[in-house]
Amino acid sequence: MTEQRPPLPPFTRESAIRKVRMAEDAWNSRDPERVSLGYTPDSAWRNRDRFIIGRPAIIAFLREKWAKEVDYHLIKQMWAFDDNHIAVRFQYEWRADDQWYRAHGNELWEFDENGLMRRRDASINDVPINAGDRKFLWDAPGPRPADHPGLEELRL
């Protein structure tokens, strides 16, 4: 049986937005195994300056990431889409020791016919922030609540 992750390409505006929110929810779980299931077994990533191939490497990368990036809270927004591609902008907040950061980034996603992401290119920049400037304030790990503002509403 073939793995599928609906919604499947070709994407509509509504299905692309739903796909982005599903990815956001998975990443906010901070569960590397759960996140990895949205990707093809041989998925190719560029994350900042790292190149990652395959689910086992994705899981290892995410474990390392969330060990460093404590109290991770992510918001994604669909930027553009076509048949089997979605462009996303995102921000997330995290801390290392007592220093908080807001990461700003863009991702380019490519999906196979079963809705699994086979390619992910992510460009990300971290900006130090004061704890009082945090905007992503929900109980985590877990999904962003439906009534919590997105990037547009937060004017980010």
ABEGO torsion letter per residue (X at the ends): XBBBBOBBOBBBAAAAAAAAAAAAAAAAAGBAAAAAAABBAABBBBBEABBBBEAAAAAAAAAAAAAABBGBBBBBBBABBBAABBBBBBBBBBBBEABBBBBBBBBBBBBBAAGBBABBBBBBBBBBBBAAABABBBBOBEBBBAABBBAAAAGX
